[in-house]
Amino acid sequence: MRKLLLPLSSSSSSTSSSSTSSCRFRLLSTSVSPISDSDYHLAELRRLLPLLLSSDHHSTAFSLLSTVLLLRPPLASLPISTIVSHLSSHSDLAPSLALLTTLRHHPLRPSPLPFASPLVSSFFSNRRPKDAAKVFFWLCREDSPCRPDAETYRVAVEGFCWHGRMVDALKAVKEMVSDGVAVGEVLRKELCKGLMQEARIEEAWEVEEALKGVEKEGGKDGKVVEVLERLIRVWEE
């Protein structure tokens, strides 16, 4: 016998809106197997989540998601695309940050990358590079449960360059090099192209030569980080 937090909606006589707004949790004792628990919670998540999100009941939606994550469900079974589609089209960034905060404080410390990485990409696609930057650099915080992976770095650097946010692109590359993630020829050229378009010719050559050195030696390079930090500092002054 063990206790679980099971999400329950209000009575069936209520409308869909009132049902989602009054959705709550109650503590139940159950002897159902973990597989049944997981299946039930996932079914409830898929049923209630679209209603909760469309009604802007983000706190309840993320509490429901948090409960399901306690059962360690397969990643593919989670409605991540539904969540990302809603959040990236929402006019306010606050719900996105609320989701990331929920994941950061979750007792199992799940990786936020399956949610954050597509969020960054979707914000770029929706011409919201500022919001993409806030989500990306949230991952780079010291208290983040997980650092960006190579694919998230690629999406971020390319997106910043494409939208002309070159300081953010330099900062992303600095984090990338600090983590020992290979920048590669494609991103290096994209970064230098973006710098040249901003009439930062000397800076572009300096960055290219520094990154070429990392590619030859492999791994981290403190000198490259110093170069990037100096360029960022001068640009922001």
N, C-alpha and C positions, 0 to 999 in steps of 0.2 A: 504493500500500500504506500503510495507517495502522493504528494500534493503538487498540483499544477495550476497555473493561472490560465483559465480558459476564457476567451473573449465571447461575450454574449450580447446580442443586440436587444433592443426593446421589443415590446409585444408586436405581433403581426398586424394588429389593428391600426398601428401608427403608419404614417406615410414614410416613404424612403428617406426623406430628409430628416424627419424627427428620429427615425431609427438609427441613422448614423450619428446624429448629434448626441444621442443618449446612450450610445454604445459604451459598455463598461466592462470591468473585469471582476470576477468573484473567485474566491479560493475554494477549490473543490478537492475532495479526496477521491482518488481513482486507483484502480488496480489494472487499468488497461495497459497493454504492452506498449513499449516505446514506438513501435511501427504504427500502431493505431493512433497514438497520440500525434505523431508527426503528420500522418495522413489527414487527421481531423483538422489540425491547426493550419495546414497548408490549404485545405479546402476553404476554411473560414477566411484565410488571408486573401485568397483569390476572389472570394465572393464579396468581402467587405471593403477591401482596399480601394478599388475604383470609386465606390460610393463615398468613402471617407475623403479621399483626395479631391474628388470633384466638388465636395461640399466644404473644402478647405479645413477639414478637421485633421490637420496634420499631426497634432500631438497624439491623438488616439490612433491614427494610422501607424505612426512610428512605434507606439507602445505595443500594438498588435504584432508588428514586424519583430520587435525585440523579443517578445514572448516566443515566437516561432523559432528564432535563431537559437534559443536555449536548447532546442531539440537537435541542433546541428543538421539541418536538412541539406540535401544536395543543392549545390549552387544553382544548377539548371532548373530546379523546381521553384525557385523564387521568382516572383513577377518583377524582375529588375527593370525590364524595358518599360513597363507601365509606370513605375515610379520615376524613372529618368525622364520619360516623355512628359509627364505632368510637371515635374519640377523645373525642367529646362524651358518650358513654355509659360511658367508662372511669372508674373510681372515682378514679384518680390523674391530676392535671393534668400530671405530669412528661412523659408522651409527647407531649402537645400542644406544650409548650415545647421539647422536643427536636426536633420537626418544624420549628418556627420557627427554631431555632438552625441546623439543617441548611440551611435556605433562606438564612439570613443569611450563612453562610460559603461558599455555593455560588459557584464561580468566575464564573458568568454573572449572579449577583445577581438571580435571578428575583423578581418581585413576590410577597410572601406573601399579598396580599389575596385571591386566589381560594381560599385555604385558611383564612386568619384570619377573614375576614368571615363566612362561613357557620358557622365555629366559634363566634364570638361569639353569633350568632343561635341556634344549637343549645343552647349553654349556658344562655341565657335561657329557651328553651323547656323545658329540663330542670330549671328552677328552681335553677340554679347561677350566680347573678349574680356571686358572688365570683370564680369562675373566668372568667366572661365579662370581668370587669374586668381581670384579669391579662393575658388575651390582647389585649384592646383597648389597654391602656396599654403593652403591649410594642410595639405599632405606633407609639406616640408617642415612643419612646426615640430619643435622638440617633443611635444606631447602627442603627436600623431601616432596612432597604433601601427601605421605602416608607411614606409617611404614609397615614393613613386617607383614603378617598375620601368623597364626600358620602353615599353609601348606608350605608357602615359607620358614619359619624357618626350618621346617623338611627337605625339599629338600636341603637346604644349608648345614645344619649340616651333614646330611648323605653323601652328595657329597664331602664335605671337608674331612671327615673321610675316605671315600673310596679312595680318591686320595692322601691321606697322607699329606694334608695341615692342620696340627693340630693347628697351631697358628690361622689360619682363623676359624677353628672349635670352638676354645675357644672364639674368639671374637664374633662369631655368637651366641654362648650360652650366653655370657655376655649380648648382646643386648636383647636376648630372655628373660632372667631373669629380666632385667631392665624394660621390657615392661609388666612384669607380666604374660607372656605366659608359660604355663606348659611345662617343658622339657619332662617329662615322662620317664618311665622305659626303653623303647626301645632306645631312643636317648641317655639316660644316659649310657647305656651299650655300645652303639656304640662309644661314645666319650671315655670311659675308655679303650675299646679295642684298639682304635687308639693310645691312649697315651702309652699303654703298648707295642705296636708294635714299637714305637719310643724309647723304653727303658726308658720311663718316669714312672716308677712303682710307686714311692712315690706320684708323681703328680696325677696319675690316682686314687689312693686310696683317696687322699685329695679331689679331685673333686667329686668322687662318694659319699663320706660322706656328703659333703656340699650340693649336689643336692638332696640327700635323705632327708635332713632336710627341704628343700623347699617343697618337695612332701608331707611331713607330715603336715607342717604348712600351705602350700598353699600361693599363691600370691608372692609378691616381697620379696627379702631378700638381704639387703645391705651387709651382711657378705659374701654371696656367690659371689657377684660382686667384693668385695675386694679380695677374694681368686683368682678369675679368672684374675683380673687386675694384681695381683702380679705375677702369673704364666706367663702371656703374657709378662710382662715387663722383667722377668728373661730370658725367652726364646729368646727374641729379642735382648738382650744385647750381 
